[in-house]
Amino acid sequence: MTVSGMTQSELAKKLNITRSSVNAWEMGLSTPSTTYIVELAQLFHVSSVYLLGLPKNATIDISSLSEREIQLVPNLIEYFRTKNNPD
């Protein structure tokens, strides 16, 4: 059983691959191709950066924001940065 509550067989079926391929990924014997990394990220609602174990960078889904709200996001980020690091 995987962390998501899905078995290797269930994950393999969703990705249309063999269970042994999923097992090899988990055991570190092979790595998923770029295509599967993208599919896994979408399936588990995480970023591909997270799956690859790269340094954390926050992402924000701005798809539901208005143009004006999108323009405000960088200002809010800068505000929080300066508030937390007053130099």
N, C-alpha and C positions, 0 to 999 in steps of 0.2 A: 504494500500500500504506500503510495507516495504522500508527501506532505499535503497535497490538495485533496486527499481522500480518494484519489483516482489510482487504480492499479496500472502497472506497466502495460498490461494488455489493453486496458481502456484508453490510455494515452496513445498507444500505438495505433489503435483503431481510428481514433480521431485524426491522427496525422497520416493515416494510410501507409504505415510502415510496419516493420516487424517488431515484436516485443523484444527480441534480442538486440535490436538497434537502440531501443530506449534503455535497456539494461546496460549496454556498452557505454552510453552517455553517463549513466549514474555511476558506473564503476570507473570512469575516467579513461576507458580504453579507446574511445573515439569521441569526437565532438560533432555536434549537429552542424549542418551546413547553414549558410546565411538564411536560406529560405525557411528552414525549420526554426531557427532562432526567432525570426519574425513571427512565425505561426505560434510558437510557444509564448512569446511575449503577449500576443493578442489573446491567446487562450487563458493565460493566467493573470491578465491585466497588470502586467509589469512592463518596464522598459527593457529594450534589448541591452542597454547599458548595464542594468541590474543583472540580467542573465549572464552577461559576460564577466561580471565581477569587477567592472571598472569603477573608478572613483565616483562617489555619489554626486550627482547634480540634480537639483530639483527641477521638475518640469511642471508647467501649469497649463491646463486645458483652457484655452481662451475662446474656443469655438462658439460659445453661447454669449460672449460679451459684445457690446456695441463697439463701434470704432472709437468713440470717446473713452469708453472704459479701457479698451486695449491701450490707448495712449497713456492712461494713468498708471498702468502696471509698473513701468520702469521707475516712475516717480515714487511709488509706494515702496518698491524694493530699496531704492536709495535712502528713503526715509528710515526704514528699519535698519539698514546697515549703519547709518550714522548714529541712530538712537542707541544701538548696541555697542558701538565702538566710538564713543566721544573722544576725539583727539584734539 
